[in-house]
Amino acid sequence: MKKQKVIYNFRRYAGTELYARKEIPYEFGLNAQLMLDEICFNWNKQKILDKIHYSMETDNKDEFLKYSQVYMDYVWE
């Protein structure tokens, strides 16, 4: 993967001072995004499982079939 480069050009002018801020590295941002995606995935999966279990407890077949079809997206076997 090519590294991204940032080039700053500083020129004198009669305005207020500007301070350059270093951006976070690409790897840190990618790692944070992947961790957030995994947390959201697991949370959504658990919520759907809770709905499936609740529909089983209440003997609601329509809700069970609906949520079991949604749950199939979370299982890749």
Stockholm file with secondary structure:
# STOCKHOLM 1.0

chainA/1-77         MKKQKVIYNFRRYAGTELYARKEIPYEFGLNAQLMLDEICFNWNKQKILDKIHYSMETDNKDEFLKYSQVYMDYVWE
#=GR chainA/1-77 SS CCCCCCCCCCCCCSSCCCCCCCCCCHHHHHHHHHHHHHHHHHHHHHHHHHHHHHHHHTTCHHHHHHHHHHHGGGCCC
#=GC SS_cons        CCCCCCCCCCCCCSSCCCCCCCCCCHHHHHHHHHHHHHHHHHHHHHHHHHHHHHHHHTTCHHHHHHHHHHHGGGCCC
//
